[in-house]
């Protein structure tokens, strides 16, 4: 009997399962697609100096509206978008009213979900109801892990309307598991087909996790720019960006690992 089978049989008799780790090459290739690039559009900061502020490409002229699911108590990003001439649409089922009281802001007390109900609405139906047409839009999404299902379900027609997408990606460390790759890898591959990653920032509200394929993070901010908006793509060679700020000032900063940044 082969040694490996003997070990598995012994483990099974003790109620344990030993699983062979998959080849890490596909995971490394997928993460390489997330490595940020520098385009002809400089980055600017919208929102506050801590949590709720994000770097976006300075390619915002003509964007009709920002869609911002996940509000909580912070609305500096949407306020800055309104100042640039955009309408603002917010959705969050955990609060009764938005902290941003402005005629240009529309608040919906629902979560973004995979079906329409009393408590949820799909991203497709929300956009269709609030901004029908073909105008370019901006998406800023922080919905505590539900982004994976929302982005898996959104139609190509709606996804392609977002010129800029800003995401809080939760649970990226789950990419080290079979279940995490099954759920998250198709979403990442879909996003990187339509968009270039133009910025990444390690949110120090989360933690770093060491895996066999390298260090991953629980929480990462990612900014994407639709591919038709740039012709120049050079690897980013230095992070954090000078405009980056720690999300939680009284916690130690977290360095973006090479597995995600592509920077040795």
C-alpha positions in Angstrom: 0.0 0.0 0.0 1.4 3.4 -0.9 2.5 5.6 2.0 0.1 8.4 1.0 -2.9 5.9 1.1 -1.8 4.6 4.4 -1.7 8.1 5.8 -5.2 8.9 4.4 -6.6 5.7 5.8 -5.1 6.4 9.2 -6.5 9.9 9.2 -9.9 8.7 8.1 -10.1 6.3 11.0 -9.6 9.3 13.3 -12.4 11.3 11.5 -9.9 13.5 9.7 -9.6 14.4 6.0 -6.3 15.0 4.2 -6.6 17.0 1.0 -3.9 17.5 -1.6 -3.3 21.2 -2.2 -4.0 22.2 -5.8 -1.3 23.6 -8.0 -0.8 27.2 -7.2 -0.1 28.4 -10.7 -3.8 29.3 -11.6 -4.1 31.3 -8.4 -0.9 33.2 -9.1 -2.0 33.9 -12.6 -5.3 35.2 -11.4 -3.7 37.5 -8.8 -1.3 38.8 -11.5 -4.4 40.1 -13.3 -5.1 42.3 -10.2 -1.7 44.0 -10.3 -2.3 47.7 -10.7 -1.1 49.7 -13.8 -0.5 53.3 -14.3 -2.5 55.0 -17.1 -2.4 58.5 -18.6 -4.9 59.6 -15.9 -3.4 60.7 -12.6 -5.1 59.6 -9.4 -7.1 62.0 -7.3 -8.6 61.4 -3.9 -12.4 61.7 -3.3 -13.9 61.5 0.2 -12.2 61.9 3.6 -8.7 61.5 4.8 -9.4 58.1 6.5 -12.1 55.5 6.0 -14.5 56.4 3.2 -11.9 58.1 1.0 -10.7 56.5 -2.2 -8.3 57.2 -5.0 -9.8 57.4 -8.5 -8.5 58.2 -12.0 -8.9 61.8 -13.0 -11.2 60.8 -15.8 -14.5 61.9 -14.2 -15.9 64.5 -16.7 -19.1 63.3 -18.2 -20.0 60.7 -15.5 -23.7 61.2 -14.8 -24.0 59.6 -11.4 -22.3 57.7 -8.7 -24.0 54.5 -7.3 -22.9 53.8 -3.8 -24.2 50.7 -2.0 -23.1 50.5 1.6 -23.4 53.8 3.3 -23.2 53.5 7.1 -22.2 56.9 8.5 -19.8 58.1 5.8 -20.7 60.1 2.7 -17.7 62.2 1.9 -17.1 60.3 -1.3 -20.6 61.0 -2.6 -20.4 64.6 -1.5 -17.3 65.1 -3.6 -19.0 63.4 -6.6 -21.9 65.8 -6.3 -19.5 68.7 -6.2 -18.2 67.4 -9.6 -21.7 67.5 -11.1 -22.8 63.9 -10.6 -26.1 62.7 -9.1 -25.7 60.4 -6.2 -27.6 57.2 -5.5 -27.1 55.4 -2.2 -28.5 52.1 -0.9 -28.1 50.6 2.5 -30.7 48.5 4.4 -28.9 48.9 7.8 -29.8 52.6 8.2 -33.1 54.5 7.9 -31.7 57.7 6.3 -28.5 58.8 4.6 -26.0 61.1 6.4 -25.9 63.1 3.2 -28.9 65.4 3.0 -28.6 66.9 -0.5 -31.2 67.4 -3.3 -28.7 65.7 -5.6 -28.7 62.5 -3.4 -31.2 59.7 -3.5 -31.2 57.2 -0.7 -32.8 53.7 -0.8 -33.1 51.8 2.5 -32.4 48.4 0.9 -29.4 46.1 0.5 -28.0 45.1 -2.8 -28.9 41.4 -3.3 -29.4 38.7 -5.8 -33.2 39.2 -5.9 -35.8 41.9 -5.4 -37.6 41.8 -2.1 -38.8 44.1 0.7 -35.2 44.3 1.9 -33.1 43.8 -1.2 -32.7 45.0 -4.8 -30.5 43.8 -7.6 -27.8 46.1 -8.9 -29.4 45.8 -12.4 -32.8 46.9 -11.3 -31.5 49.7 -9.1 -29.5 51.2 -12.0 -32.4 50.7 -14.4 -34.8 52.5 -12.0 -32.6 55.4 -11.1 -30.4 56.0 -14.2 -31.9 54.6 -17.4 -30.1 55.3 -20.6 -26.5 54.9 -21.6 -24.6 57.6 -19.6 -21.4 56.6 -18.0 -21.6 55.9 -14.2 -19.3 55.4 -11.2 -19.7 52.5 -8.8 -18.4 52.7 -5.2 -19.3 49.6 -3.4 -18.6 48.6 0.3 -21.2 45.9 1.2 -19.2 43.7 3.6 -18.6 40.7 1.4 -21.8 40.7 -0.5 -19.9 42.3 -3.4 -18.9 38.9 -4.7 -22.5 37.8 -5.4 -23.6 41.2 -6.6 -20.8 41.4 -9.1 -21.3 37.8 -10.2 -24.9 38.5 -11.1 -24.8 42.0 -12.6 -25.4 42.0 -16.4 -22.7 43.0 -18.8 -24.9 45.8 -20.0 -24.9 47.5 -16.6 -21.3 46.6 -15.7 -20.1 48.3 -18.9 -21.8 51.5 -18.0 -19.5 52.0 -15.0 -16.5 54.0 -16.2 -14.9 53.8 -12.8 -15.4 51.1 -10.1 -14.2 51.4 -6.5 -14.5 48.3 -4.4 -13.9 47.2 -0.9 -13.0 43.6 -1.5 -13.6 41.5 1.6 -12.3 38.0 2.5 -9.6 37.9 -0.2 -7.7 35.5 2.0 -10.5 33.0 1.1 -8.7 32.6 -2.3 -6.5 30.1 -0.5 -9.5 27.8 -0.2 -11.4 25.8 -2.8 -14.7 27.4 -1.9 -13.2 30.9 -2.1 -11.7 30.3 -5.5 -15.0 28.8 -6.8 -16.9 31.9 -5.8 -14.3 34.7 -6.3 -12.1 33.7 -9.2 -14.9 34.1 -11.9 -15.7 37.6 -10.5 -12.1 38.7 -10.6 -11.6 37.3 -14.1 -14.8 39.0 -15.3 -13.7 42.4 -13.8 -10.2 42.2 -15.3 -11.7 41.5 -18.7 -13.6 44.8 -18.6 -11.4 46.9 -16.5 -7.8 47.8 -15.6 -6.9 47.9 -12.0 -5.4 51.3 -11.5 -5.0 51.3 -7.7 -4.9 49.0 -4.7 -4.7 49.9 -1.1 -4.5 47.7 2.0 -7.2 48.6 4.4 -5.7 48.3 7.8 -9.0 47.5 9.4 -8.3 43.9 8.2 -5.4 41.6 8.7 -2.7 39.9 6.6 -2.9 36.1 6.2 0.0 33.9 5.1 -0.8 31.2 2.7 1.2 28.6 0.7 1.1 30.9 -2.3 2.1 34.0 -0.4 0.6 36.7 1.7 -3.1 37.7 1.2 -5.2 40.3 2.9 -8.7 40.2 4.4 -9.6 43.6 3.1 -8.4 45.5 0.1 -9.5 48.6 -1.7 -9.4 48.3 -5.5 -10.0 51.0 -8.1 -10.8 50.0 -11.7 -11.0 51.9 -14.9 -12.9 50.6 -17.9 -10.4 49.5 -20.6 -11.7 51.8 -23.3 -10.7 54.9 -21.2 -6.9 54.4 -21.4 -4.2 53.6 -24.0 -1.2 53.7 -21.6 -0.6 50.9 -19.2 2.6 50.7 -17.2 3.2 48.6 -14.1 2.9 50.5 -10.8 6.3 50.4 -9.2 5.6 52.0 -5.8 2.8 51.7 -3.3 1.3 53.1 -1.2 0.4 56.1 -3.3 1.3 59.5 -1.8 -2.5 60.2 -1.5 -3.2 57.0 0.4 -4.2 57.2 4.0 -4.6 54.6 6.7 -8.3 53.7 7.1 -7.9 53.4 10.9 -5.4 55.9 12.1 -4.8 54.2 15.5 -4.0 50.8 14.0 -0.6 49.9 12.4 -0.5 50.3 8.6 -0.5 47.2 6.4 1.8 46.9 3.4 0.2 45.5 0.2 2.0 42.2 -0.4 3.7 41.3 -3.7 1.2 38.7 -4.4 -1.4 41.4 -4.9 0.7 44.5 -5.9 3.2 42.7 -8.2 5.9 44.9 -6.7 8.8 42.9 -5.3 
